[in-house]
């Protein structure tokens, strides 16, 4: 219960931290979406209800602080959570290269959806910015994801003495990601 009370405050802290770090490092040119990595982590490790609520709150806070269209990042974060939740039910998600590639794909999909939304609703043509801004941003997020997952695993070992197990999923089982 305490988790649900503290999560909005943690979300505000995370969004402010990621925006401040991006402004300092990239002078406002890129956004480090650490919050997207947190949503993917929630999809891989949390139960459906806990993760969906976490993704919703994180997206809502991002919408409020970033000043974007209300509900855009809330919807995209919830969709990314569901995608990562269902992928984790089918694949072995413990490999670092899989985490990096999956985060890269999710970041590209989210950025493409945002660009497409702004193009369809407001008529802004931001497709020319894709190779200059969005691709490096997705690459940075994809490369930061294994570091974040490793750090969270270390935190789990510190608090619980062993890495926490992923939430039990019902279904036909997992398919190994390696060929």
C-alpha positions, 0 to 999 in steps of 0.5 A: 500500500505504501508503494501506491502512496509513494509512487507519485512523488517518486514519479515527479522526482524521476521526471524532474531529474531526467529533464534536468539531466538532459538540459545539463548534458544536451542543452535541451536538444535531447530528452533522456527518457529514463521514465521509459526504461522504468516502464519497461522494467515494470513490464518485465518485473511487476504484476499486471495491476501494479505495473499498469498503475505505475505506467499510468502514473508515470505517464500522467506526471510526464504529461503534466511536467513536460507540458505535452498534449494531455494523455499522450505520454500516459497512453504511450507509457501504458501501451509500452508497459503492456507490450513489455509485459506480454513480451516478458511472458513469452521470452526470456528477458534476462539477457542484456542485449535483449533488454537494450534492443527491446528498449531501443525498439520501444523508444523508436515506437514511442517517438514515432507515435508522438511524431505521427500524433503531432503530424495528424492532429496539429499538422506539424511535420517533424519527420525530418528531425527523426535521424537528427534527434530521435535516433540518437535519443533512442540509442542513448535510452537503449544503451542506458537500459541494461545499466538501469536493469543491472543497478535495479538487480543490485538494489534487489540483492541489497534489500532482499538478499537475492534478485526478485523473481519476475511476476508469475505469468499464466500462459503457455510458458516462455520461449528462449530469446536465443536461437 
